[in-house]
Amino acid sequence: MKSFNRNLTKIFLFAALLLPAVALHAQDARLRFEKLNGLETRARDVVEVNIEGKLLDLARRVMMKSKDPDAQKVAEAIKELKGIYVRVYNFENENEYNAADIDEIRAQLSGPGWEKLANVRSKKDNQKVDVYTMFTGDVMSGLAVVVSESKTIALVNVIGPIDIDTLAELGGKMSIPKLDIEEDKKNK
C-alpha cells in the first residue's frame, strides 16, 4: 500500500508540474509550419525566413547603433520579440496545392488565445487574407497573417510583445506600411 501511495504521489506531482507547461504551450503564439512541408516539393519557389534568438538580437543591436532615429525606433519595437517566421510558396499553376493544407494553419489560429482581427476575401485570384492576434493581458504577444491565392500561399508569424504605437509611428517609413490608427491624446 505504501508503494501505491508513493507512486500515486509521484503521479500527482508529475501532473502538477506538467499541467502549467501544457497550458503555456496552448497559449504559444508560434505556428506549427511542419504541416506545410509537403508543399515544398510542389512549389515553384519557396521562401523560408526564421529570425529568432541571437539573429534577432543582432538585428536589434545593429539598428540601435544606427544614426537613423527610425532604425532605432524599430530596434526598440523589436527588443522583446522572440521570433519572426515567414513562409511563401509560389506555384506554377493554379490550384497546385490543397486548400486543406492552409486550413490546418487556420485551425491552429482558431485555438485558445488567438483572435481574428481581419479577413479579406476576393473572388479575383481566389484570394483570402486573415490577420490574427494573440494577447497576454493588454499586450499583443503574437501576430499571424495568412494569405492564400490560386498560385501563392504566404504566412507571417511574429512572436513576442508587439508595440503597436511604435509601429504606427513608423508607418510609411523603412518599408513599414502606414497604419491608420487614431491615437487617444487624453489617455496617452
C-alpha positions in Angstrom: 0.0 0.0 0.0 2.9 2.4 0.8 4.3 1.7 -2.6 1.0 2.5 -4.2 0.7 5.8 -2.3 4.2 6.8 -3.2 3.6 6.1 -6.8 0.3 8.0 -6.7 2.0 10.9 -5.0 4.7 10.9 -7.8 2.0 10.8 -10.5 0.2 13.8 -8.9 3.4 15.7 -8.5 4.4 15.0 -12.1 0.9 16.1 -13.3 1.1 19.3 -11.2 4.4 20.1 -12.9 3.3 19.1 -16.4 0.0 21.0 -16.5 1.4 24.5 -16.4 3.8 23.6 -19.2 0.9 22.2 -21.3 -1.2 25.4 -20.6 1.8 27.5 -21.5 2.2 25.6 -24.8 -1.5 26.0 -25.5 -1.0 29.8 -25.3 2.1 29.8 -27.5 1.9 32.1 -30.5 4.2 30.1 -32.7 2.5 28.4 -35.6 3.4 24.9 -36.5 4.5 25.1 -40.1 5.6 21.5 -40.2 2.3 20.5 -41.8 3.3 22.5 -44.9 6.5 20.6 -45.5 4.9 18.7 -48.4 4.2 21.9 -50.3 8.0 22.5 -50.8 8.1 19.6 -53.4 5.2 21.0 -55.4 6.0 24.7 -55.2 8.0 26.5 -57.9 9.6 28.9 -55.4 9.8 28.6 -51.6 10.8 31.4 -49.2 11.5 30.4 -45.6 12.6 33.0 -43.1 13.3 32.2 -39.4 14.7 35.1 -37.3 15.0 34.2 -33.7 17.4 34.2 -30.7 20.8 35.6 -31.5 20.0 36.6 -35.0 17.1 38.7 -33.8 19.2 40.2 -31.0 22.0 41.0 -33.6 19.5 42.8 -35.8 18.3 44.8 -32.8 21.8 45.8 -31.8 22.8 46.9 -35.3 19.7 49.1 -35.6 20.3 50.6 -32.2 23.8 51.7 -33.3 22.4 53.3 -36.4 22.3 57.1 -36.6 18.9 56.8 -38.2 16.2 57.6 -35.5 13.7 55.4 -37.3 16.0 52.4 -37.2 16.5 53.0 -33.5 12.7 53.0 -33.1 12.4 49.7 -34.9 15.1 48.3 -32.6 13.1 49.5 -29.6 9.9 47.9 -31.1 11.5 44.5 -31.6 13.6 44.4 -28.4 11.4 41.8 -26.8 10.3 39.8 -29.8 11.0 36.0 -29.6 10.8 35.3 -33.3 9.7 36.2 -36.8 8.8 33.4 -39.2 7.8 33.7 -42.8 6.8 31.1 -45.4 5.9 31.8 -49.0 5.1 29.1 -51.6 4.6 30.1 -55.2 3.2 27.6 -57.7 3.4 27.4 -61.4 -0.2 26.7 -62.0 -3.5 27.4 -60.2 -4.7 25.0 -57.5 -1.5 23.0 -57.3 -1.9 22.9 -53.5 -4.6 21.5 -51.4 -6.7 24.1 -49.5 -6.8 21.7 -46.6 -3.1 22.4 -46.1 -3.8 26.1 -45.3 -7.0 25.2 -43.4 -4.8 23.3 -40.9 -2.9 26.6 -40.2 -6.1 28.5 -39.9 -7.3 25.8 -37.5 -4.3 26.5 -35.3 -5.4 30.1 -35.3 -8.9 29.2 -34.1 -7.3 27.8 -30.9 -7.2 29.4 -27.4 -5.7 32.8 -27.2 -6.0 33.8 -30.9 -8.5 36.4 -32.1 -9.3 37.2 -35.7 -8.5 40.8 -36.3 -9.4 40.9 -40.0 -10.3 38.8 -43.0 -10.5 39.8 -46.7 -12.0 37.6 -49.4 -11.7 38.4 -53.1 -13.0 36.2 -55.9 -10.3 37.6 -58.2 -7.4 35.2 -57.8 -9.4 33.4 -55.2 -7.6 35.4 -52.5 -8.1 35.0 -48.8 -6.3 37.1 -46.2 -6.6 36.5 -42.5 -5.0 38.5 -39.7 -4.9 37.1 -36.1 -3.6 38.5 -32.9 -2.8 36.9 -29.5 -2.9 39.0 -26.3 -1.3 38.3 -23.0 -3.2 40.7 -20.7 -3.2 44.0 -22.5 0.0 43.3 -24.5 -0.1 41.8 -28.0 2.1 38.8 -27.7 1.6 37.3 -31.2 0.6 38.2 -34.7 -0.2 35.9 -37.7 -1.1 36.7 -41.3 -2.3 34.0 -43.7 -2.6 34.9 -47.4 -3.7 32.3 -49.9 -4.4 32.8 -53.6 -4.8 30.5 -56.5 -1.0 30.3 -57.1 0.5 31.6 -53.8 0.5 30.9 -50.1 2.2 33.4 -47.7 2.4 33.1 -43.9 3.9 35.5 -41.4 4.1 34.7 -37.7 5.5 37.2 -35.2 6.0 36.1 -31.6 6.6 38.3 -28.6 5.3 41.7 -27.4 4.5 44.0 -30.3 4.4 47.7 -29.7 1.5 49.0 -31.9 2.2 52.6 -31.0 5.8 52.4 -32.3 4.7 50.6 -35.4 2.0 53.2 -36.1 4.6 56.0 -35.7 7.0 54.2 -38.1 4.2 53.7 -40.7 5.2 54.8 -44.2 8.9 54.6 -43.3 11.5 51.9 -43.8 9.1 49.8 -45.9 6.7 49.5 -43.0 3.1 50.0 -44.3 1.3 53.1 -43.0 -1.2 52.1 -40.3 -4.3 54.3 -39.8 -4.5 54.1 -36.1 -6.0 57.0 -34.2 -4.2 58.0 -31.0 -6.1 58.9 -27.9 -4.2 62.0 -26.7 -6.0 62.2 -23.4 -5.1 58.7 -22.3 -1.5 58.7 -23.6 
